[in-house]
Amino acid sequence: MLGDARDATLTDTVRNWRTHLARGVLPLPHPSPRNRPWVMHNPWFEAELLPVLRERVAGALNSAP
């Protein structure tokens, strides 16, 4: 879905989530327990991106018919 808009690495792509979100895409790492080390090495993911994701999901659920 990102195609040429993705960055060189997964970390770079997810780190630039604000740019991608402006285009309507929110890149995320696979939600596997094996990715826990990645999450631990990238604390900005839980601090910055996850609150926005949670807010958008809650908004979508609240506006669903």
C-alpha distance (Angstrom), angle and dihedral (degrees) to the residues before:
residue distance angle dihedral
M1 . . .
L2 3.80 . .
G3 3.79 94.6 .
D4 3.78 111.1 163.5
A5 3.82 90.8 -2.8
R6 3.80 92.1 73.7
D7 3.76 119.8 101.3
A8 3.80 128.2 -124.4
T9 3.81 94.8 -86.3
L10 3.77 138.4 21.6
T11 3.79 89.4 -111.5
D12 3.81 92.3 52.8
T13 3.79 91.6 46.9
V14 3.80 93.9 50.0
R15 3.82 91.8 41.7
N16 3.83 88.1 57.6
W17 3.81 90.7 52.9
R18 3.81 93.3 130.0
T19 3.79 91.5 60.7
H20 3.79 91.7 47.6
L21 3.80 92.7 44.4
A22 3.80 89.6 56.9
R23 3.82 85.1 62.6
G24 3.81 91.3 48.8
V25 3.82 97.4 -100.6
L26 3.79 127.6 111.2
P27 3.82 111.5 -166.2
L28 3.79 114.6 -150.3
P29 3.79 135.3 176.9
H30 3.78 115.1 -111.1
P31 3.83 108.7 -81.7
S32 3.78 93.2 -121.1
P33 3.81 124.9 136.4
R34 3.79 85.5 -128.4
N35 3.81 88.1 68.4
R36 3.79 92.6 60.3
P37 3.84 91.5 102.0
W38 3.83 88.8 55.1
V39 3.80 90.6 51.6
M40 3.81 91.1 47.5
H41 3.83 91.3 51.3
N42 3.80 91.4 48.5
P43 3.82 106.0 49.5
W44 3.81 91.1 167.1
F45 3.83 86.9 71.7
E46 3.81 94.1 67.5
A47 3.81 94.3 32.5
E48 3.82 99.7 47.6
L49 3.79 112.8 13.8
L50 3.81 104.1 36.5
P51 3.83 95.1 57.2
V52 3.81 89.3 54.4
L53 3.80 91.2 47.2
R54 3.81 91.7 49.2
E55 3.80 91.1 48.9
R56 3.79 92.6 50.3
V57 3.79 93.5 46.8
A58 3.81 91.2 48.8
G59 3.80 90.2 48.6
A60 3.79 91.6 50.2
L61 3.80 91.7 48.4
N62 3.80 92.5 47.7
S63 3.79 92.6 50.7
A64 3.80 94.6 47.2
P65 3.82 113.5 111.7
